Amino acid sequence: MRPLCDRAALIAERLMALAAGMAEPVEKPRRRLTGAVVPALAVAGIAAIGAMWLVGANGIGGKQAAAPRDCILENIDAVGGPIDLVDANGARVTQADFAGDPAVLYFGFTHCPDMCPTSMYALAEALAQPGGYDVQPILVTVDPERDTTERMREYTQTQGFPPGLVGLTGSRTQVAAAASAFQVYHQKVEIPGAPADVYNVDHSSLLYVVDGNWRTVAAIQTMRRQNPMDPRSAMAPAAPADIAACIAAGLERADRS
């Protein structure tokens, strides 16, 4: 087995840091967004592209769920770590609060116009598929200045989002530590001429599956190029069936390890 530091470096190269170029903040997410309306994404980690497809080698036989193309299983446990955040009620939340229950984490923000709501709608549909795992959906903000506890409470109750979605925020230091643990790219982008509280946040867009021991067992990007070989091709959301399959593949693989 590779040393943890080497494995962490390897998986860091595999995680595509996808960042949304957002024209303007939108207060309410729009339902049923498609790749045609998703803004172009900036890639922070081109070397990760090929590795996101190398999933066929991850299967371990038996009744292991088939992992879709963009599902990362190998060495993904090198990503992730403790969290110390605040929920929508203002209560402190750590990984211990989710002990014993698998969860799916997404790092985004409530003013995200397209990518974040699209990802939440897709996750909701994935979790609603028959025969799937019962997992706790978690949304961690990368914009703690604007995403207050009240804002997170309102946003997580958006119709069409996963039932029981837990929204977590905190201080900038707390959020940065959680994002760093899961190797999430996020960068505040000022808008020329806009007020100080009107800005964009570029960020990667992946779902992280953790088991009941808070060990990361799978990750899948929520947006991808329609033609992986053409960086100019339109972006399209991951299919809910692929998300469900990645969740199952990660948790089943963890059960067998």
C-alpha positions in Angstrom: 0.0 0.0 0.0 1.2 3.5 -0.8 2.2 5.8 2.1 -0.6 8.1 3.0 1.2 11.2 1.8 1.9 9.6 -1.6 -1.7 8.5 -1.9 -2.9 11.9 -1.0 -0.7 13.5 -3.6 -1.9 10.9 -6.2 -5.6 11.5 -5.6 -5.1 15.2 -5.5 -3.9 15.0 -9.1 -7.0 13.0 -9.9 -9.5 15.4 -8.5 -10.6 17.8 -11.3 -11.0 21.3 -9.8 -13.9 22.5 -11.7 -14.8 26.2 -11.2 -17.9 28.0 -12.2 -17.7 31.3 -14.1 -20.9 32.9 -12.9 -22.2 36.1 -14.5 -24.3 37.2 -11.6 -25.6 35.8 -8.3 -29.1 34.4 -8.4 -31.2 34.4 -5.3 -33.4 31.4 -6.2 -32.0 28.3 -8.1 -33.6 27.4 -11.4 -35.2 24.0 -11.8 -34.1 21.5 -14.5 -31.0 23.3 -15.7 -29.1 21.8 -18.6 -25.6 22.0 -20.0 -26.8 24.7 -22.4 -27.3 27.1 -19.5 -24.4 26.1 -17.3 -21.6 28.6 -17.5 -18.2 27.5 -18.8 -16.1 25.9 -16.2 -12.5 26.7 -15.5 -10.3 23.7 -15.1 -7.8 23.9 -12.2 -5.9 20.6 -12.6 -5.9 19.4 -16.2 -3.9 16.3 -15.2 -7.0 15.0 -13.4 -9.1 14.6 -16.6 -7.8 11.2 -17.7 -7.9 9.8 -14.2 -11.5 10.6 -13.7 -12.3 8.1 -16.4 -10.2 5.2 -15.1 -12.9 3.6 -13.2 -13.1 0.2 -14.9 -10.1 -1.0 -12.9 -11.8 -0.1 -9.6 -14.2 -3.0 -9.7 -13.4 -5.9 -7.3 -15.8 -8.5 -8.7 -18.7 -10.3 -7.0 -21.8 -8.3 -6.6 -19.9 -5.0 -6.5 -22.0 -2.2 -8.1 -20.7 -1.1 -11.5 -19.0 2.3 -11.1 -19.7 4.9 -13.8 -17.0 6.5 -15.8 -16.4 9.5 -13.6 -16.6 7.7 -10.3 -13.3 7.7 -8.3 -12.8 4.7 -6.0 -9.1 3.9 -5.9 -7.1 5.8 -3.2 -10.0 8.1 -2.5 -9.7 7.4 1.2 -6.7 9.7 1.1 -9.1 12.6 0.7 -11.2 13.9 3.5 -10.8 14.5 7.2 -12.4 16.0 10.3 -14.8 19.0 10.1 -15.8 21.6 12.7 -18.6 23.7 11.4 -22.0 25.1 12.3 -25.4 23.9 11.1 -28.5 26.0 10.2 -29.5 26.1 13.8 -26.2 27.6 15.0 -25.1 24.3 16.6 -21.5 23.1 16.3 -21.2 20.1 14.0 -18.3 17.7 13.6 -17.9 14.4 11.8 -18.8 12.6 15.0 -22.4 13.8 14.5 -22.6 11.6 11.5 -21.0 8.5 13.1 -22.5 5.3 11.9 -24.3 6.7 8.9 -23.0 7.1 5.4 -23.2 10.6 3.9 -22.7 12.5 0.7 -21.0 15.9 0.8 -21.0 18.7 -1.7 -19.2 22.0 -1.4 -21.0 25.0 -3.0 -22.7 28.2 -2.1 -26.3 29.6 -2.0 -25.7 32.4 -4.6 -24.5 29.8 -7.1 -26.7 30.3 -10.2 -26.5 27.0 -12.0 -23.9 24.4 -11.0 -24.8 24.0 -7.3 -28.6 23.7 -7.7 -28.2 21.4 -10.7 -26.0 19.2 -8.5 -28.5 19.2 -5.7 -31.4 18.3 -8.0 -29.4 15.5 -9.5 -28.4 14.2 -6.1 -32.0 14.3 -5.0 -33.0 12.2 -7.9 -30.2 9.8 -7.3 -31.1 9.2 -3.7 -34.8 8.7 -4.7 -33.9 5.8 -7.0 -35.3 2.4 -5.8 -32.8 0.1 -4.1 -30.3 2.9 -3.3 -28.5 3.5 -0.1 -30.0 5.7 2.7 -27.3 8.4 3.0 -27.3 11.8 4.7 -26.9 14.6 2.1 -24.7 17.5 3.3 -24.0 20.9 1.7 -20.9 22.7 3.0 -20.7 26.4 1.9 -17.5 27.9 0.4 -18.9 31.4 0.9 -19.3 31.7 4.7 -19.5 35.5 4.6 -22.8 35.5 2.8 -24.1 32.0 3.8 -25.3 32.6 7.3 -27.1 30.0 9.3 -30.4 31.6 8.3 -29.5 31.7 4.6 -28.4 28.0 4.7 -31.6 27.0 6.5 -33.7 28.7 3.7 -31.6 27.3 0.9 -31.5 23.7 2.0 -35.3 23.6 2.0 -35.5 24.5 -1.7 -38.1 22.4 -3.4 -36.5 19.6 -5.3 -33.3 19.4 -3.2 -32.6 16.2 -1.3 -34.9 15.7 1.7 -33.1 16.2 5.0 -30.3 18.1 3.4 -28.0 19.5 6.1 -26.4 22.9 5.4 -23.1 23.7 7.1 -21.3 27.0 7.4 -18.9 28.6 9.9 -16.1 31.0 10.1 -13.8 31.4 7.1 -11.1 29.5 8.9 -13.5 26.6 9.7 -14.8 26.4 6.1 -11.3 26.6 4.7 -10.2 23.7 6.9 -13.1 21.5 5.7 -12.5 22.4 2.1 -8.8 21.7 2.4 -9.4 18.3 3.9 -11.5 17.3 0.9 -9.1 19.1 -1.5 -11.9 21.4 -2.8 -10.8 24.3 -5.0 -12.6 27.6 -4.2 -11.7 31.2 -5.1 -13.6 34.4 -4.6 -13.8 36.4 -7.8 -14.6 40.1 -7.6 -17.0 41.6 -10.2 -15.7 45.0 -11.5 -18.1 47.8 -10.5 -20.2 45.6 -8.3 -20.9 46.2 -4.6 -18.5 44.5 -2.2 -21.1 41.9 -1.3 -21.8 40.9 -5.0 -19.1 38.6 -6.3 -18.6 35.1 -7.7 -17.0 32.0 -6.2 -15.2 29.7 -8.5 -15.2 26.2 -7.1 -14.8 22.5 -7.9 -17.9 20.4 -8.2 -17.8 16.9 -6.8 -19.9 14.7 -4.5 -17.9 13.0 -1.8 -19.3 9.7 -0.4 -18.2 8.9 3.1 -19.1 5.7 5.1 -20.2 5.5 8.7 -16.6 5.9 9.9 -16.3 9.2 7.9 -13.9 7.6 5.5 -14.2 8.8 1.9 -15.1 5.8 -0.3 -16.0 7.5 -3.6 -16.2 10.8 -5.4 -17.9 11.8 -8.6 -17.9 15.1 -10.5 -21.3 16.5 -11.0 -20.6 18.3 -14.3 -18.6 17.1 -17.3 -17.9 17.8 -20.9 -20.3 16.2 -23.3 -17.2 15.4 -25.4 -14.4 14.7 -22.9 -11.8 15.1 -25.6 -13.0 18.6 -26.6 -12.5 21.3 -23.9 -14.9 23.6 -25.8 -17.8 21.2 -25.8 -20.8 22.0 -23.6 -21.1 21.0 -20.0 -23.7 18.5 -18.9 -24.7 17.4 -15.4 -24.0 13.9 -14.3 -26.9 11.6 -14.6 -28.7 10.8 -11.4 -28.3 7.1 -12.2 -24.5 7.5 -12.4 -24.5 9.3 -9.1 -26.5 6.5 -7.5 -24.2 3.9 -9.0 -21.1 5.7 -7.7 -22.6 5.9 -4.2 -23.4 2.2 -4.2 -20.0 1.2 -5.6 -18.2 3.2 -2.9 -20.3 1.9 0.0 -20.3 -1.7 -1.2 -16.6 -1.6 -1.8 -16.1 -0.3 1.7 -18.3 -3.0 3.1 -16.1 -5.7 1.5 -12.8 -4.1 2.6 
